[in-house]
């Protein structure tokens, strides 16, 4: 197992098919005779429906069926499910119905009104042109703030929830006694996920059962939802997920299109498919972030944090999506005080409805938002109080001797060596040499800044995961996993884990995922949970499998169990060279008809979630004549605990940083006052490109977690959690001496140019 064990950078198994174009995605697998669904969507953001005439569309050439909300009665429950937030007074967040097809009114531009099923997509598009839609336009509410025209009667002032955690009186008292206080207003801009593969699905009836294929992040929730909404038995629904071109949280929940496609397949008894084009995706995919925050910090005379007070308003969009109510509240709360030793605080969040596309999880889901606030606040405090930003953080880091550390929000950080990681990151980033680099940039007419973000994040999701190991007739070993890869490298990493624990040859392991018929239960992917939960589950299942094979090994080796040891994939008689491998024993079990030995399945639960952390140091250069801001140097040192495949971990961090840097510098989802999306194409919505990214120096300092047997901490979202604040802090540092006192994401050239030109000479001279 020297080449393929854990902590080895084995080349990804899946890359061969991905790089040669032989990956199998939804559009590759949809049946050739599948009908196509086209959705007629609202052109306005807020309106009463006064007329919706689809009669011509029903008669159009090639049209097989047309569905409006009125056609769903008795066939499909026209209502999406979502989780509700528990509030301090015992009530829950508001629960206005989100219909799959709009009924009575529309609440955002792009909301589906009609589903057209046709022989071809072009026939469906032609039929959509014949639909008569008349409406009484209502005033929209688009600002991330309470008030404005009412969207849902269940939410007065458009407030879905008013949630808080902490003791307001104790926090106020700490501020009253503080030697120094700092306040900061922040905007966390809305982004569009833009996964490489747009959302897509197809459904078909097979032997009286519904098969629904979707490019999602887990099949079991979708299976349950389809059965519930269509009035079917769960055993009559099969959900599969093939290769997926990126999810990032945006594909971790169901969308209305999936249910309409499934209904059509069920009623027409033929395959039906739908794939979004890029414009449809940008208009209808759930967005991410989008909140405003007032953050305050109180310090004593020695610059030690005494309290924080944070109040945010989170935009939910027009409806509650699956996890939306919890993201900026309960999930952000898990790390709201970051890596700092502070026990007094108040965190309040108002969730508001607007006439825009709904918001839900995007890489990090609440944790990047929380870390962005605390790290921007610490940086601003350092500047305003005249303390070096690195030194202010060091004074307030949780000391090593306080681990395990219980935060003000009740989270238990099990292990950590925060000062050591900061030292390592400053060394790798050559912070000592920054002054020389800044001087060189000045000679070239550029303003150079340095910024630190010290993040910590919390692993989310179900702590239980399932594994099944099966010796197949063709000589391969099937590894069934309950998680779901969206491109992360599960096929490689989990084969490494099984090979290392069992000795089964790496190239004999066949990875199986994403099929509710073949895998009874699973948690899917999300919240950086997959590697930790699935790897520990594989190890536990492997240990059980070895124990189950031991009696057969005794028989084959003709010795008692006490004389047998297991190592390197074989049972051996202690002190001799007499061995029998697991693979050979599986063959003997098959010959003897002991088929029950050929498959071992197990559910395993880790003790608790883990807390990866790390320091990100970015350097940016600003052209004061044009406002162009570029990240020119980036260094990160992370503590992820035990690494399974360092190369894949580094790739995950690079990707996360790219998404965080993209939001900080170029990405921005914009609606006008009427609720129309202004950034609905790549001509208007900027994505980070290769020339926007510097080389990223990645290092690790590993302290194994105590919350799971392997000692892992998760890495999938960490890059994004740390990147936003490091880049933004660096940009502010670059222009601070020019009198700029505040910047917000995204730091586009026109915005930076405006901030520089608005700065007053008096401030610049301070």
C-alpha positions in Angstrom: 0.0 0.0 0.0 3.0 2.3 -0.3 1.7 4.1 -3.4 -2.0 4.1 -2.6 -2.4 4.3 1.2 -3.6 7.3 3.1 -1.6 10.5 3.2 -0.3 9.6 -0.3 -0.9 11.9 -3.3 -2.3 9.3 -5.6 -3.4 10.6 -9.0 -7.2 10.8 -9.2 -8.8 7.7 -10.7 -11.7 9.8 -12.2 -9.4 12.2 -14.0 -8.8 9.9 -16.9 -12.5 9.9 -18.0 -13.0 13.6 -17.1 -9.9 14.8 -19.1 -10.7 12.6 -22.1 -14.3 13.6 -22.3 -15.8 10.3 -21.3 -17.4 11.4 -18.1 -21.1 10.5 -17.9 -23.3 13.4 -17.0 -27.1 13.8 -17.0 -27.2 15.0 -20.7 -25.0 12.0 -21.7 -27.4 9.5 -20.0 -30.8 10.9 -20.8 -32.7 8.4 -23.0 -32.7 9.3 -26.7 -36.5 9.2 -26.9 -37.0 11.5 -23.9 -39.4 14.3 -24.2 -38.3 17.8 -23.3 -39.7 20.1 -20.6 -39.6 23.9 -21.2 -40.7 26.3 -18.6 -42.6 29.5 -19.2 -41.2 32.0 -16.6 -42.4 35.3 -15.3 -40.9 38.3 -16.9 -41.7 40.5 -13.9 -40.6 40.3 -10.3 -43.9 41.0 -8.4 -47.4 40.8 -9.9 -50.9 39.4 -9.6 -51.7 36.9 -12.4 -54.8 38.2 -14.2 -54.7 35.9 -17.1 -52.7 32.8 -18.0 -54.0 31.3 -21.3 -52.2 28.1 -22.4 -54.8 26.8 -24.8 -52.7 27.6 -27.9 -49.7 25.9 -26.3 -51.7 22.7 -25.7 -52.6 22.5 -29.4 -49.1 23.4 -30.6 -47.3 20.9 -32.8 -45.1 18.5 -30.9 -46.6 19.3 -27.5 -47.4 16.4 -25.3 -48.7 18.1 -22.1 -48.9 21.5 -20.5 -49.1 22.0 -16.8 -50.2 25.1 -14.8 -50.7 25.3 -11.1 -54.4 24.4 -11.7 -53.4 21.2 -13.5 -51.5 19.8 -10.5 -54.4 19.2 -8.1 -54.5 15.5 -7.1 -51.3 14.8 -9.0 -48.5 16.8 -7.4 -48.4 18.8 -4.2 -47.6 22.3 -5.5 -45.4 23.2 -2.5 -41.7 23.1 -1.9 -40.4 22.0 1.5 -37.9 23.9 3.6 -36.5 23.9 7.2 -37.8 26.5 9.7 -35.6 28.3 12.2 -36.5 28.0 15.9 -36.6 31.5 17.4 -35.7 32.5 21.0 -39.4 33.0 22.0 -40.3 29.5 21.0 -41.9 30.3 17.6 -40.5 29.5 14.2 -39.5 31.5 11.1 -42.3 32.4 8.7 -43.5 29.7 6.3 -45.1 31.2 3.2 -45.7 28.6 0.6 -43.3 28.4 -2.3 -45.2 26.8 -5.2 -43.6 24.7 -7.9 -45.7 26.6 -10.4 -46.9 30.0 -9.5 -50.5 30.4 -8.5 -52.3 33.7 -8.2 -49.1 35.8 -8.3 -45.4 35.8 -9.1 -42.7 36.9 -6.7 -39.5 37.0 -8.7 -38.5 37.3 -12.3 -37.9 33.8 -13.6 -40.5 32.1 -11.4 -42.0 29.2 -13.3 -45.7 29.5 -14.3 -46.1 26.8 -16.9 -44.3 23.5 -17.7 -44.5 22.5 -21.4 -43.7 18.9 -22.3 -42.8 18.5 -26.0 -41.1 16.1 -28.4 -38.2 18.5 -28.8 -36.9 21.5 -26.9 -37.5 23.7 -29.9 -41.2 22.6 -30.1 -41.5 23.5 -26.4 -40.0 26.9 -26.9 -42.3 27.6 -29.8 -45.3 26.6 -27.7 -44.2 28.9 -24.9 -44.3 31.8 -27.4 -48.1 31.3 -27.7 -48.9 31.6 -24.0 -50.9 34.7 -23.0 -49.8 36.0 -19.6 -51.4 39.1 -18.3 -50.7 40.6 -14.9 -51.2 43.5 -12.5 -47.7 44.6 -11.6 -47.1 45.2 -7.9 -44.3 47.3 -6.4 -41.3 45.1 -5.7 -39.1 45.0 -2.7 -35.4 44.5 -3.6 -33.4 46.0 -0.8 -31.7 43.8 1.8 -33.7 45.5 4.6 -37.0 45.2 6.3 -40.0 47.1 5.0 -41.1 47.9 1.5 -44.1 46.5 -0.4 -45.4 43.3 1.3 -44.5 40.1 -0.4 -46.0 37.5 2.0 -48.8 38.2 4.6 -47.1 35.7 6.9 -44.1 38.0 7.1 -45.0 41.6 8.1 -42.5 44.2 7.0 -41.1 41.3 4.9 -39.3 39.9 8.0 -39.3 36.1 7.9 -37.4 35.8 11.3 -35.9 38.0 13.9 -33.3 35.7 15.6 -30.6 36.3 18.1 -28.1 34.5 20.4 -26.3 35.9 23.4 -26.9 38.2 26.3 -27.7 41.7 25.1 -27.4 43.2 28.6 -24.0 41.6 29.4 -22.7 42.6 26.0 -23.9 46.2 26.4 -22.3 46.4 29.8 -19.0 45.1 28.4 -19.1 47.9 25.8 -19.9 50.5 28.4 -16.8 49.5 30.3 -14.5 49.1 27.4 -11.4 51.2 26.9 -11.9 51.1 23.1 -14.8 50.3 20.8 -14.9 49.9 17.0 -17.8 49.7 14.7 -18.0 48.6 11.1 -20.7 48.4 8.4 -20.3 45.6 5.9 -22.0 44.3 2.7 -21.5 40.6 1.8 -22.5 40.7 -1.9 -24.8 38.2 -3.6 -23.2 35.8 -5.9 -24.4 33.3 -8.5 -22.8 29.8 -8.1 -22.3 29.1 -11.8 -21.2 25.4 -11.5 -19.6 24.1 -14.7 -22.5 21.8 -15.3 -25.9 23.6 -15.1 -28.8 21.9 -13.3 -30.4 19.0 -15.2 -32.5 15.9 -14.6 -34.5 13.3 -16.4 -37.2 10.9 -15.2 -38.6 7.6 -16.6 -41.0 4.9 -15.5 -39.3 1.5 -15.3 -41.4 -1.6 -14.5 -43.9 0.6 -12.7 -41.3 2.5 -10.7 -40.1 6.1 -11.1 -36.5 6.5 -11.9 -35.3 10.1 -11.4 -31.7 11.0 -12.4 -30.4 14.4 -11.2 -27.0 16.1 -10.9 -27.4 16.7 -7.2 -25.4 16.3 -3.9 -27.3 13.3 -2.5 -30.1 11.0 -3.6 -32.0 10.1 -0.4 -33.7 13.4 0.4 -34.8 13.7 -3.2 -36.2 10.2 -3.1 -38.3 11.0 0.0 -39.5 14.3 -1.5 -40.6 12.8 -4.8 -42.5 10.0 -3.1 -44.2 12.5 -0.8 -45.2 15.1 -3.4 -46.2 12.6 -6.1 -48.2 10.4 -3.6 -46.0 7.4 -4.3 -44.5 4.7 -2.0 -40.8 5.3 -1.3 -40.0 1.8 -2.6 -41.5 2.8 -6.0 -39.0 5.7 -6.4 -35.4 5.3 -7.4 -33.0 8.3 -7.6 -29.6 8.2 -9.2 -26.8 10.7 -9.6 -24.0 10.2 -12.2 -20.9 12.3 -12.7 -21.6 15.9 -11.6 -19.9 19.0 -12.8 -19.8 21.0 -9.6 -22.4 21.6 -6.8 -20.9 23.9 -4.2 -24.1 23.8 -2.1 -26.3 25.1 -4.9 -27.3 21.5 -5.8 -27.7 20.2 -2.3 -31.5 20.6 -2.3 -34.4 20.1 -4.7 -35.9 22.5 -7.2 -39.4 22.7 -8.7 -38.2 21.5 -12.1 -37.4 18.0 -10.8 -41.0 17.4 -9.6 -42.6 18.6 -12.8 -40.3 16.4 -14.9 -41.1 13.4 -12.8 -44.8 14.1 -12.9 -44.7 14.3 -16.7 -42.8 11.0 -17.0 -45.3 9.3 -14.7 -48.3 10.6 -16.5 -47.0 10.1 -20.1 -45.2 6.9 -19.2 -42.2 7.9 -21.2 -38.8 9.4 -20.4 -38.8 13.2 -19.9 -35.8 15.5 -19.5 -34.8 19.0 -18.7 -31.5 20.9 -18.8 -31.1 24.5 -17.9 -29.1 26.7 -20.3 -26.7 29.1 -18.7 -29.1 32.0 -18.8 -31.9 30.0 -17.1 -29.4 28.9 -14.5 -28.3 32.4 -13.6 -31.9 33.4 -13.4 -33.2 30.5 -11.3 -30.4 28.8 -9.4 -30.5 29.7 -5.7 -28.0 32.5 -5.0 -25.5 32.8 -2.1 -24.5 35.3 0.6 -26.3 38.7 0.3 -26.4 40.3 3.7 -25.6 43.5 5.4 -24.0 43.7 8.9 -23.1 46.1 11.6 -20.3 44.7 13.6 -18.8 46.1 16.8 -15.9 45.1 19.0 -15.0 46.2 22.6 -11.4 46.1 23.8 -9.7 46.7 27.1 -6.7 49.0 27.5 -4.4 46.1 26.5 -6.3 45.6 23.3 -7.8 42.3 24.5 -11.3 41.6 23.2 -14.0 42.0 25.8 -17.2 41.6 23.7 -18.5 41.6 20.1 -21.9 42.8 19.0 -23.1 41.8 15.5 -26.4 42.5 13.8 -27.1 41.3 10.3 -29.9 41.5 7.8 -30.0 38.5 5.5 -31.7 38.5 2.1 -33.7 35.3 1.6 -35.0 36.1 -1.8 -38.7 35.7 -2.7 -39.2 32.4 -0.8 -37.5 30.3 1.8 -35.3 27.7 0.2 -34.3 24.4 1.9 -31.6 25.6 4.4 -31.9 29.4 4.0 -33.3 30.3 7.4 -30.4 28.5 9.2 -27.5 29.6 7.1 -26.9 33.2 8.3 -28.2 32.4 11.8 -27.4 29.0 13.3 -24.7 28.0 10.9 -22.9 31.3 11.1 -23.2 31.2 14.9 -21.0 28.1 15.0 -17.9 30.2 14.2 -19.1 33.8 14.7 -16.2 34.7 17.2 -13.6 33.0 15.0 -10.4 32.0 16.6 -10.5 34.5 19.4 -10.7 34.0 23.1 -14.0 35.8 23.9 -17.0 34.8 26.0 -19.3 37.8 25.8 -21.3 38.6 22.7 -24.5 39.2 21.0 -25.4 38.0 17.5 -28.7 39.0 15.9 -30.0 38.3 12.4 -33.1 39.4 10.6 -34.1 37.3 7.6 -36.0 39.3 5.0 -37.9 38.5 1.8 -37.2 40.4 -1.4 -38.5 40.0 -5.0 -35.4 38.2 -6.1 -34.3 34.6 -6.7 -34.1 32.6 -3.4 -30.9 32.4 -1.5 -29.4 29.2 0.0 -26.2 27.3 0.6 -23.0 28.3 -1.3 -19.6 27.0 -0.5 -19.2 27.4 3.3 -22.9 28.2 4.0 -22.7 30.7 6.8 -19.2 30.2 7.9 -17.5 32.3 5.2 -20.0 35.1 6.1 -19.2 34.9 9.8 -15.5 34.8 9.3 -15.6 37.7 6.9 -17.3 39.8 9.5 -15.0 39.0 12.4 -11.8 39.2 10.3 -12.8 42.5 8.7 -13.7 43.8 12.2 -10.3 42.8 13.7 -8.5 44.4 10.8 -10.4 47.6 11.1 -9.9 47.7 14.8 -6.2 47.3 14.4 -6.0 50.3 12.0 -8.3 52.5 14.1 -6.5 51.7 17.3 -3.0 51.9 15.9 -2.0 48.3 16.4 -0.3 46.0 13.9 -3.1 43.7 12.5 -1.0 40.6 13.1 -0.2 41.6 16.6 -3.8 42.4 17.5 -4.9 39.0 16.4 -2.0 37.3 18.3 -3.1 39.0 21.5 -6.6 37.6 21.2 -6.0 34.1 19.8 -7.3 31.2 21.9 -4.1 30.0 23.7 -3.1 26.3 23.1 -3.5 25.5 26.8 -7.2 26.4 26.7 -8.1 23.6 24.2 -10.5 21.9 24.2 -12.2 25.3 24.1 -15.9 26.0 24.5 -16.9 29.1 22.5 -19.4 31.7 23.6 -21.9 29.9 21.2 -21.3 26.6 22.8 -19.1 25.0 20.2 -16.3 22.9 21.4 -13.0 23.4 19.5 -11.3 20.2 20.3 -7.7 20.9 19.4 -5.6 23.7 18.0 -2.2 25.4 17.9 -3.2 28.8 16.6 -0.1 30.8 17.3 2.1 28.2 15.7 0.0 28.2 12.5 0.1 32.0 12.4 3.9 32.0 12.8 4.3 29.5 10.0 2.0 31.4 7.7 3.9 34.7 8.3 7.2 32.9 7.6 5.9 31.3 4.4 4.4 34.6 3.2 7.6 36.5 4.1 5.8 39.1 6.0 9.1 40.5 7.0 9.9 41.3 3.4 6.6 43.0 2.6 8.0 46.5 3.1 10.5 46.0 0.4 7.8 44.6 -2.0 5.6 47.6 -1.2 8.4 50.0 -2.0 9.1 48.3 -5.3 5.5 48.5 -6.2 5.4 52.2 -5.4 8.3 52.8 -7.8 6.2 51.1 -10.5 3.2 53.4 -9.6 1.2 50.7 -7.7 -0.2 50.6 -4.2 0.6 47.3 -2.5 -1.3 46.0 0.6 -1.1 42.9 2.8 -4.1 41.3 4.5 -4.6 38.5 7.0 -7.6 36.4 7.6 -7.5 33.8 10.3 -10.4 31.5 9.8 -12.0 28.5 11.6 -14.9 26.5 10.3 -17.3 23.9 11.5 -18.0 20.6 9.7 -21.7 20.3 9.1 -24.3 17.6 8.2 -25.2 14.2 9.4 -22.4 12.6 11.5 -23.6 9.2 10.5 -22.5 7.5 7.2 -23.0 4.1 5.5 -20.5 1.9 3.7 -20.9 -1.5 2.0 -17.9 -3.6 0.8 -18.8 -6.3 -1.7 -16.6 -8.9 -3.5 -18.0 -9.1 -7.0 -18.0 -12.0 -9.3 -15.7 -10.3 -11.8 -12.9 -10.2 -9.3 -13.4 -6.5 -8.4 -14.4 -5.2 -5.0 -17.4 -2.8 -5.0 -17.1 0.0 -2.4 -20.6 1.5 -1.9 -20.6 5.0 -0.2 -23.3 7.2 1.2 -21.7 10.5 0.2 -21.8 12.0 -3.3 -18.9 13.4 -5.3 -19.5 16.5 -7.3 -15.9 16.4 -8.5 -14.0 16.3 -5.2 -12.1 13.1 -5.9 -14.1 10.6 -3.7 -13.5 7.7 -6.1 -9.7 8.0 -5.5 -9.6 9.0 -1.8 -12.1 6.4 -0.6 -10.3 3.6 -2.5 -7.1 4.7 -0.8 -8.8 4.4 2.6 -10.1 0.9 1.9 -6.8 -0.2 0.4 -4.8 1.0 3.3 -7.1 -0.6 5.9 -7.9 -3.9 4.2 -4.9 -4.5 1.9 -7.3 -5.0 -1.1 -5.4 -3.9 -4.2 -6.2 -0.3 -5.0 -6.8 -1.1 -8.7 -9.3 -3.8 -7.8 -11.6 -1.3 -6.0 -14.7 -0.1 -7.9 -16.4 2.9 -6.4 -20.3 3.0 -6.3 -22.3 6.1 -5.3 -25.4 7.9 -6.1 -28.0 5.2 -6.4 -30.8 4.8 -3.9 -31.5 1.2 -5.0 -27.9 0.1 -4.5 -27.2 2.1 -1.3 -29.9 2.1 1.3 -28.9 5.2 3.2 -26.5 8.1 3.0 -25.9 11.7 3.9 -24.7 13.0 0.5 -22.1 15.8 0.3 -22.1 19.2 1.9 -20.6 21.1 4.8 -17.1 19.6 4.3 -18.4 16.3 5.8 -17.7 13.7 3.1 -14.1 12.9 3.7 -14.4 12.7 7.5 -17.7 10.8 7.8 -17.2 8.4 4.9 -13.5 7.5 5.6 -14.2 6.7 9.2 -17.2 4.6 8.1 -15.1 2.7 5.6 -12.5 1.9 8.3 -15.2 0.7 10.7 -16.8 -1.4 7.9 -13.5 -2.8 6.9 -12.7 -3.9 10.5 -16.1 -5.6 10.7 -15.4 -7.3 7.4 -12.1 -8.6 8.6 -13.7 -10.0 11.8 -16.4 -11.7 9.7 -13.7 -13.4 7.5 -11.6 -14.6 10.5 -13.4 -17.9 11.0 -12.9 -18.9 7.4 -9.2 -17.8 7.7 -8.9 -20.2 10.7 -10.3 -23.0 8.7 -8.0 -22.3 5.7 -4.9 -21.9 7.8 -5.9 -24.7 10.2 -5.1 -22.7 13.3 -7.0 -21.1 16.1 -8.0 -17.5 16.0 -5.5 -16.6 18.8 -2.6 -17.5 16.4 -3.8 -15.4 13.5 -2.8 -11.8 12.8 -4.1 -9.6 10.0 -1.7 -7.3 8.1 -1.2 -6.0 4.5 -4.4 -7.5 3.3 -3.8 -11.1 4.5 -4.4 -13.3 7.5 -1.2 -14.9 8.7 -0.1 -17.5 11.3 2.0 -15.6 13.7 5.7 -16.3 13.5 5.3 -18.1 10.1 5.1 -17.3 6.4 1.8 -19.0 6.1 -0.9 -16.5 4.8 -4.1 -16.2 3.0 -5.3 -12.9 1.5 -8.8 -11.4 1.8 -9.2 -11.7 -1.9 -8.4 -15.4 -1.8 -10.7 -15.9 1.1 -13.5 -14.2 -0.8 -12.9 -16.7 -3.7 -13.1 -19.6 -1.2 -16.3 -18.2 0.3 -17.9 -18.1 -3.1 -16.8 -21.7 -3.9 -18.3 -22.9 -0.6 -21.6 -21.0 -1.1 -20.9 -18.7 1.9 -22.3 -15.8 0.0 -23.2 -13.9 3.1 -19.5 -13.2 3.7 -19.1 -11.5 0.3 -20.9 -8.3 1.4 -20.4 -6.3 4.6 -22.3 -3.2 5.3 -22.2 -0.9 8.3 -23.3 2.5 9.6 -20.8 4.5 11.5 -21.2 7.7 13.5 -18.3 10.0 14.4 -18.3 11.5 17.8 -18.7 15.2 16.8 -17.9 17.6 14.0 -14.4 18.9 13.6 -13.0 22.4 13.2 -10.4 23.0 10.5 -8.6 26.4 10.8 -5.8 28.3 9.1 -4.2 31.6 8.3 -4.5 33.2 4.8 -2.2 36.1 3.9 -2.9 37.9 0.6 -1.1 40.7 -1.1 -2.7 42.9 -3.7 -1.6 45.7 -5.9 -3.9 48.6 -6.9 -3.4 50.8 -9.9 -4.5 54.2 -8.6 -5.0 55.6 -12.1 -7.5 52.9 -13.1 -8.6 51.3 -9.8 -7.6 47.8 -11.1 -7.0 45.6 -8.0 -5.1 42.4 -8.4 -4.1 39.7 -6.0 -0.4 39.2 -6.6 0.7 36.9 -3.8 -1.2 34.4 -1.7 -0.1 32.1 1.2 -2.2 29.8 3.3 -1.3 27.4 6.1 -4.1 25.1 7.2 -4.6 22.6 10.0 -6.9 19.9 8.5 -5.8 17.1 10.8 -4.7 13.9 9.1 -4.7 14.3 5.3 -5.9 11.4 3.1 -4.5 12.7 -0.2 -2.5 15.9 0.1 -2.7 16.6 -3.6 -6.5 16.5 -3.6 -6.6 18.6 -0.4 -4.4 21.3 -2.0 -6.7 21.3 -5.0 -9.7 21.7 -2.8 -8.1 24.7 -1.1 -7.1 26.3 -4.4 -10.6 26.0 -5.7 -12.1 27.4 -2.5 -9.7 30.4 -2.6 -10.6 31.0 -6.3 -14.3 31.3 -5.3 -13.6 33.5 -2.3 -11.2 35.7 -4.3 -13.8 35.8 -7.1 -16.5 37.2 -4.8 -14.0 39.7 -3.3 -12.8 41.1 -6.6 -15.1 40.5 -9.5 -18.3 38.6 -8.9 -21.6 40.5 -8.1 -25.2 39.6 -8.7 -27.2 42.8 -9.3 -30.9 43.4 -9.6 -32.4 46.7 -10.6 -35.2 48.4 -8.5 -37.9 46.6 -10.5 -36.4 43.2 -9.6 -34.9 42.5 -13.0 -31.6 40.6 -13.0 -28.9 42.8 -14.6 -26.1 40.3 -14.5 -27.8 37.3 -16.2 -25.0 36.5 -18.7 -21.2 36.2 -18.6 -21.1 39.5 -20.4 -22.4 41.1 -17.3 -21.4 38.7 -14.5 -17.7 38.5 -14.1 -16.1 35.1 -13.1 -12.5 34.9 -11.9 -10.2 33.8 -14.7 -6.7 32.3 -14.6 -5.1 35.7 -14.9 -7.0 36.9 -11.8 -5.3 34.4 -9.6 -1.8 34.3 -8.3 0.2 31.2 -7.5 -1.1 29.9 -4.2 1.5 28.7 -1.6 -0.1 26.0 0.4 1.3 24.4 3.6 -0.2 22.4 6.5 0.5 22.1 10.2 -1.5 19.1 11.3 -3.0 18.6 14.8 -5.2 15.4 14.6 -8.8 16.0 15.6 -10.1 14.1 18.6 -13.7 13.9 17.3 -13.1 11.0 14.9 -10.9 7.9 14.8 -8.7 9.0 11.9 -8.2 12.5 13.2 -9.5 14.4 10.1 -11.0 17.9 10.0 -12.4 18.4 6.5 -11.1 20.7 3.8 -13.8 21.3 1.1 -14.9 24.8 2.1 -11.9 26.1 4.0 -10.4 28.0 1.1 -13.5 30.1 0.6 -14.0 30.7 4.3 -10.5 32.3 4.6 -10.2 34.0 1.2 -12.8 36.8 1.3 -11.4 38.7 4.2 -7.7 38.3 3.4 -8.1 39.8 -0.1 -10.4 42.6 1.1 -8.2 43.5 4.1 -5.2 43.6 1.7 -7.0 45.9 -0.6 -7.9 48.3 2.2 -4.3 48.2 3.4 -3.1 49.2 0.0 -5.2 52.4 -0.1 -5.3 53.3 3.6 -2.5 55.8 3.2 -4.4 57.4 0.4 -7.3 58.2 2.8 -9.6 55.3 1.9 -11.2 54.1 5.2 -13.6 51.4 3.9 -14.0 49.0 1.0 -16.7 46.4 0.3 -16.8 43.4 -2.0 -16.5 43.3 -4.9 -13.5 45.5 -5.3 -14.0 46.2 -9.0 -11.9 48.9 -10.8 -14.7 51.4 -11.0 -15.4 51.1 -7.2 -11.8 51.3 -6.2 -11.2 54.3 -8.5 -14.3 55.9 -6.9 -13.1 55.3 -3.3 -9.6 56.7 -4.1 -11.0 59.8 -5.7 -13.5 60.4 -3.0 -10.9 60.2 -0.2 -10.2 63.6 1.2 -6.6 65.0 1.5 -7.2 65.7 5.2 -7.9 62.0 5.8 -5.0 60.9 3.6 -2.6 63.1 5.7 -3.5 61.5 9.0 
